[in-house]
């Protein structure tokens, strides 16, 4: 039986997303995954002019992240979940179309963080709870809430709301600018959706997005052949087969994204290899295509760079634009020993005829200052199989968590000002000091033996 | 009905774990086993196993998935539904194990041999109910949460390590102080169990709903034992032949009845349980029905007490007499509650047994007049006083 957590409908080319997971419409991995799927659809559908997000029922817009899930799952899962949730919110926020949230009842924690990404918030009149109770649970809003609230209502009010963890009424929320308009309870749902659509139609000024309808020709069976997953001893291999050459890039990217999502919250995965057997990353692998879907590409590639595990790519032949871009976002690149590495270098250095189309493509995705780094990135030619080589990152040989955090500190911190990156580095180090593996690693060092890491 | 129950054993690992748990927390089980035929000659001998029957309805009868086949595997439940199902199974199992840990403290001091063996039988059957929940968790390898492939194993390990004080529901975190607790617990707390099990017969996850009927069948014995023995003790108290007085019994009712009400959850909640078809009625409806049922039992008990005190009265006359004054009564549903006041700490209020608000600075001394002193000295009692009485 398929469960639906997002009820999708359209009116006047406006997408209406109804959160539906009784009774509090709490945010779980499953709900967010469905939300992400819907956003992918919207992002690639040029007819959609805006998004309305509303909760099902009359009690809750959303009660935030499902605490039962957080209590059931482990620390790593929870931190990956929050990262994923934050990414989905950023993706929605980045769409070039207006987003309106219709607050039909209690809205707390992560539910309010979701509402904060909207351009306009309509709320039902009445006595219900609005706020961030996180500090009462011993945590803080972690999906951008601290930042977006401060930018919306000012740092002082944001500080008061978040540090006190107390709820405010809709009227008080409107007074501080957290809510734009309050509508009567009578026929609220209908009236609020109408108002939301009015707002969207007024504010959607011939959107600049360039999307095409790919969904009608989507072929799920072939996608399953094109992108496959196998897992063995903590190493996941995503196989992109030759079938990919016959399919749309966006479909392959979404399939890759789904696998990465599942892997990212799997606590027993310590390294991922993308085995790229296809020259193209889809039949339409070219610069024009990239420019149309730039935000989606960026969103999905960021999943690789923000994933605190080593992600490697194994290249079997020359790569075209998107395939090369994917390779450059991975942490390690292996190349088939029968292939001359210089062939790949030529693409990047501009020696080959590919240069004209590849170079501007790189420019559009990353700052020019980084191109040099990417050009300097290495393609490893190894005698051993990449799978075996990557086992060095997998417990018991590798301290999986420390390796992942080292990657995060470098890839994320590198882009920030030094003071922020030093803060990030310290924060990650503090977390690692609490891990079992850090104790085991230090103990093994003192005892002059090989450590036996568990990933914990 | 019960003849058709299929008996199943857990995997060796968890079967042995639960037998080990029994040896630690219920060391006199072998006595019950040895004298079962002496005390319960008509009843089927106790076996530590899971019992499964055909479900009453194969389809979901209410809520979001109405009309669909019940979920046969945990992996088919996603989102909040999965975590809520786990929470209910955990709470159910925790109550079973918790009650054994409570009963064992005072069962030895039971006022008769039959009562002692009845309580031991209750303990054994509670253990079987825990075994049943372990079966629900371990028989289905698809209890997998996002990012955690061992949620069932983790939960079972957690349950095995729980002690009085760490159980899910606070009724199971109260130390028993004498054998009257064994009886009042069976009267009030086990009756909540009956309500929950009845509602869970419609549970949307089939292995859970298939488990309920045999558990309910056993729960009936617990309820019968509780009220029969309570009547015996109350009559003995009236006749001056018991070490407990009616006032002692009343003080115990004041402890256990509020805890029973608390077990139904917030009166405004329970909607998602209906939506997911985990339970059939809302918390407020369930608690109303519970109160009605217990009140009726209390009337019958009081009538017997009056008749005993005035042997010349007919049953009807005794029934009329209790209209004016109940020898034993149920305290107000607002008395000694935690859950309802925790939701809104800023407007924290405390009430007396009649439901009248009472000043918090007078509350501690008031409680000493309506609750057993030994209860107030338990860890639970101390914590309650710390939190609610200035």
Interface residues (C-beta under 8 A of the other chain):
Chain A: X1 X3 X5 X20 X21 X22 X23 X24 X26 X28 X29 X30 X31 X59 X66 X68 X69 X72 X73 X74 X76 X77 X80 X81 X265 X266 X267 X268
Chain B: X63 X64 X65 X68 X69 X71 X76 X77 X78 X79 X80 X81 X83 X84 X86 X87 X145 X146 X147 X148 X149 X151 X154 X269 X271 X272 X275 X276
